[in-house]
């Protein structure tokens, strides 16, 4: 009987996970209608590779960003630092006091921007404010910010961190994105100090306290418009905290999956309450685009027209997705700074980029700065590996389009609008010699097409093979490949 129950539990858990993932990946996409935004989205889908940075005073403790002050029962919310982590109230006070000691005197955004650009990244998204409410910019609407006189870094010439980062990355001709959390756990009109916080949601009923909620709506609008007014050109506003949304019919299916997946304890306790928290996104987006025409808006995990692209988190979809999308992925440690973090290898990173791009997506790779304002050596090593590979193969990545069947065995593929096709041979981790022959089964070059290996100018010999073709690799190239990890075969034109 116990064995039967275990099997049923495993089947149910697998079904729940598959159900929730299928809803996300097969979700209907609401296309944008603004022609300036559509043009911008097309450009965004061409640049393929970006940088995400989670950073704030919490880096001093080396803990997960914000979540340790959230009173939910998950591993990522576990309190491990402070003088008395078993006392929630004392812990939050100590956590918020980290503002006073935050002093990243080694902060050098120009160094970061140069390393990112050399790696082949073409855009950057920075956490201007996470759920804890600490503003990494000089906001007029709060004193819980990096430029407040109580913050140790406030007297530094680079104290307005978001501005310094935006300017540095624009200086390398990269797009700028502002991550912004819709929930603010520090603000008195989100977590009202009169009520204890219960979970990640607002801790009162907005329907019962409409004036209080309206103050919070205005605060949120004001801070976002501040970022879009005083900080130069912003290409993307990346809104997190998808539970802050208008609850309506279009979100019922997703909400059901969320409740179904979370309520596994059997005692009726649902960790994710469903609370209507309408911050009037349509109005906000209209005001935002009046400031920044063509602005891409990513209202993450909220079905509707204000989610211009979708963002699978820390995973790569199994298949090509029929809408604009971006996998946001941790490069090492966690989203926030982790002491002694182990970073993915160049092999893992490059093959992940190829897999994502072949499915029509973008990769947004997260790197977390230290409390002193530095990146760890592992981050630079990973970006250097990307850069060496992109120096040879970037033409197969930028401005490419997905091409069915996207992947066959260890070969991914993309194509260009002009007709060129690229076939990526994903080497095994210990494979350093290119095979004497590589066969692609799903496509065949046009008669007379030139086939080459990126990084080498000489044409390669090829022959038809069923519906595909086989390429011969000269011995001189087999043992001296032009790059590591992935070798790219270019075909001038494919047989239709």
Buried (B, 14 or more C-beta within 10 A) or exposed (E): EEEEEEEEEEEEEEEBEEBBBEBBBEBEBBEBEBEEBBEBBEBBBBBBBBBBBBBBBBBBBBBBBBBBBBBEEEEBBEBEBBEEBEEBEBBBEBBBEBBEEBBBEEBBBBBBBBBBBBBBBBBBBBBBBBBBBBBBBBBEEBEBBBBBEEBBBBEBEBBBBBBBBBBBBBEBEBBBBBBBBBBBBBBEBBBBEEEEBBBBBBBBEBEEBEEBBEBBBBBBBEBBBBBBEBBEEBBBBBBBBBBBBBBEEEBEEBBBBBBBBBBEEEEEEEBBEBBBBBBBBEEBBEBBBEBBEBBBBBBBBBBBBBBBBBBBBEEBBEEBBEBBBBBBBBBBBBBBBBEEBEBBBBBBBBBBBBBBBBBBBBBBBBBBBBBEBBBBEBBBEBBBBBBBBBEBBBBBBBBBEBBEBBBBEBBBBBBBEEEBBBBBBBBEEEBEEBBEEBBBBBBBBEEEBBBBBBBBEEEBEBEEBEEBBBBBBBEEBEEEBBBBBBBBBBBBBBEE
